[in-house]
Amino acid sequence: MADGYLEKHQEDYEARKAAWLRKKKHLPKAKQINIKRPDDESL
């Protein structure tokens, strides 16, 4: 009984993980904020 229980939970975990990875790939990437720096870096 324990073997079937563990196998079922492992299959459920792998299915949730695969769905999470598929969803993660379609999320927009965070935009980089460009900071305008002065020409003279010593300022």
Steps between C-alpha positions, in 0.01 A plus 500: 500500500777744589670455164185594307448797731852632444481442125169690477638795693816502286287505182288785639812695593654454155174611331480815718867576436460460123197731501689758708798490261272542196329799666834650603630494141208714378533775759634831372854575604559786741605818322838647578499857620764706324654764725634797312848563624691824462780515245753569773497205740692695766189705581 
